[in-house]
């Protein structure tokens, strides 16, 4: 799944670059064109997107692990996100902050806000490409 999404993003990016090779254009304009070509307006109008994900990893020793989770994402802004994992673990973010609960008990440690946001980004960013390239904190330009 991830490889197909990344392949689609790369194809759209190559098409966008080829279409603008003759003119001088800013990186954020290319990004806007890629998102528009992928159906950006239609994506934003979905509302809440539910993703049921099963990730399988094969380790170097041949052992396999599977992670199943359900994610909910507000497509209008991509800032409202929620992951529901096994063992009643919920990780969520709303704009400026994140939180998590286990079996309904809030994790109130100071680092939870940052860790929740990073976990959500790590798990959802590749699934939401190319739309996630417009998320807050993702630079469009030279690094």
Order of alpha helices (4+ residues) and beta strands (2+ residues): alpha-alpha-alpha-beta-beta-beta-beta-beta-beta-alpha
